[in-house]
Amino acid sequence: MGYLTFSELGGAAAAKASVAAEVVPQADPVPTETNLSALEWSVVAIARGERLSSLKQPGRIALAMGTLFGARSRMPLADPRLEALRRLSVLAWHRGDALPKSEIVRFLKAGFSTHQFETLLTSIGRGRLAGTRTRAA
């Protein structure tokens, strides 16, 4: 068994410094900016129940009918970043990986990363697969 005298290293202060140097917090393997937030995941969940028609701007007749009968058409989200996420999510829920390039570009220009894009498609793909399994049963 070996012994170390701390007096050679500068006393107790050196001992504390050496212990503190050994305990270094480790970074997450995936940076947090590449993950979707809870709010963003809730937008993805809401998009699951929306129709493809929610992506279109309502015309004058649709607005008039909505005013007349009290029906409201789907309004885009106020945050352009969340709206880009909603649009891509609606398309992914309905079409899977067959997404228009323009929507992918809109998603990336809104500030999302390619890692977030892949995470989103993987999650929605699993949800689509789970949905088809429960419908078949």
C-alpha positions in Angstrom: 0.0 0.0 0.0 1.4 3.4 -1.0 1.1 6.7 0.8 1.2 10.2 -0.5 2.2 13.1 1.6 0.2 16.2 0.6 2.9 18.5 2.1 4.9 17.8 -1.1 2.0 18.9 -3.3 1.2 22.1 -1.4 -0.9 20.8 1.5 -4.7 20.4 1.7 -5.4 22.9 -1.0 -3.6 20.8 -3.5 -5.5 17.7 -2.3 -8.8 19.5 -2.8 -7.7 20.7 -6.3 -6.7 17.2 -7.4 -10.0 15.8 -6.2 -12.0 18.5 -8.0 -10.0 18.0 -11.1 -11.0 14.3 -11.2 -14.7 15.1 -10.9 -15.5 16.8 -14.2 -19.0 16.9 -15.4 -19.5 15.1 -18.7 -21.4 16.6 -21.6 -24.5 14.9 -22.9 -23.9 12.6 -25.9 -26.5 14.6 -27.9 -26.5 18.4 -27.4 -29.8 19.7 -26.1 -30.3 22.0 -29.1 -30.6 18.9 -31.3 -33.6 17.6 -29.3 -37.1 18.9 -29.6 -38.6 20.7 -26.6 -41.8 19.6 -24.8 -43.7 22.3 -26.6 -42.5 21.2 -29.9 -43.4 17.6 -29.2 -46.9 18.7 -28.2 -47.2 20.4 -31.6 -46.2 17.1 -33.2 -48.9 15.3 -31.2 -51.6 17.8 -32.1 -50.6 17.5 -35.8 -51.4 13.8 -35.6 -55.1 14.5 -35.6 -55.1 17.2 -38.2 -56.1 16.8 -41.8 -54.0 17.6 -44.8 -56.5 20.4 -45.6 -55.3 22.2 -42.5 -52.2 23.1 -44.5 -54.2 25.1 -47.1 -55.2 28.7 -46.7 -59.0 28.9 -46.6 -60.6 30.7 -49.6 -63.1 33.5 -49.5 -66.1 31.1 -49.7 -64.7 28.9 -46.9 -64.3 32.0 -44.8 -67.8 33.2 -45.6 -69.3 29.8 -44.8 -67.4 29.8 -41.5 -68.7 33.2 -40.6 -72.2 32.2 -41.6 -72.3 28.9 -39.8 -69.9 29.6 -37.0 -67.3 27.0 -38.2 -63.7 28.1 -37.8 -61.0 27.1 -40.2 -57.6 26.1 -39.0 -55.4 29.2 -38.4 -51.6 28.9 -38.7 -49.6 29.0 -35.4 -48.4 32.4 -34.4 -44.8 31.3 -34.1 -43.3 30.6 -37.6 -40.9 28.0 -36.2 -43.8 26.0 -34.6 -45.9 26.4 -37.8 -43.1 24.9 -39.9 -42.9 22.0 -37.4 -46.7 21.6 -37.5 -46.8 21.6 -41.3 -44.0 19.0 -41.6 -45.6 16.9 -38.9 -49.0 16.8 -40.5 -47.4 15.8 -43.8 -45.3 13.1 -42.1 -48.3 11.7 -40.2 -50.3 11.4 -43.5 -47.5 10.6 -46.0 -44.7 9.1 -44.1 -41.3 9.9 -45.6 -42.8 11.2 -48.9 -42.4 14.9 -48.0 -42.3 17.8 -50.4 -38.8 19.3 -50.6 -40.3 22.8 -50.0 -41.6 21.8 -46.6 -38.3 20.3 -45.6 -36.5 23.5 -46.6 -39.1 25.5 -44.7 -38.5 23.3 -41.6 -34.7 23.8 -41.8 -34.9 27.5 -42.5 -37.1 27.8 -39.4 -34.0 26.9 -37.4 -34.4 23.2 -36.9 -31.4 20.9 -37.5 -31.1 17.8 -39.7 -30.8 15.8 -36.5 -34.2 17.1 -35.3 -35.6 16.3 -38.7 -34.4 12.7 -38.5 -35.6 12.4 -34.9 -39.1 13.7 -35.9 -39.4 11.3 -38.8 -38.3 8.4 -36.7 -40.8 9.2 -34.0 -43.7 9.7 -36.4 -42.7 6.6 -38.3 -42.9 4.6 -35.1 -46.2 6.2 -34.2 -47.6 5.4 -37.7 -46.5 1.8 -37.4 -48.0 1.4 -33.9 -51.2 3.0 -35.2 -51.5 0.4 -38.1 -50.9 -2.4 -35.6 -53.8 -1.4 -33.4 -56.1 -0.9 -36.3 -55.4 -4.3 -37.7 -56.0 -6.0 -34.3 
